[in-house]
């Protein structure tokens, strides 16, 4: 199975697990004079089996991500490192998007003018560059996910 297919399967299994948890929660209390529609023990067994399956699949995904290599800018990285690099770019973008000129502030009755260290168009350009870099890395990751076979755990 390709890593990309395993990731899709993981999302499907996690959605199924969420539905089973909701089912168990919503059917936990029953009217004492009615028969039980959904047996708690049966749903719990299904949940436990699904949790085991998800854990096994996650282990395979993590092992694959740690051991498979991708080349980025003539540098070899594990898929896991690439994922972390993309996460770092997301964090940086999030913080860059918060940078705004502050303007005047009153300290002790005196107006103090704060000026930004970079103009807004420079910050916008930096954001654009980081967004492009993230998009390029996302493309590399997606392509690699559909080239790599999932490793056994």
Secondary structure as UniProt FT lines:
FT   HELIX           3..26
FT   TURN            32..33
FT   HELIX           40..67
FT   STRAND          69..72
FT   TURN            73..74
FT   STRAND          75..78
FT   HELIX           79..96
FT   TURN            97..98
FT   STRAND          103..107
FT   TURN            108..109
FT   STRAND          110..114
FT   HELIX           120..145
FT   TURN            146..147
//
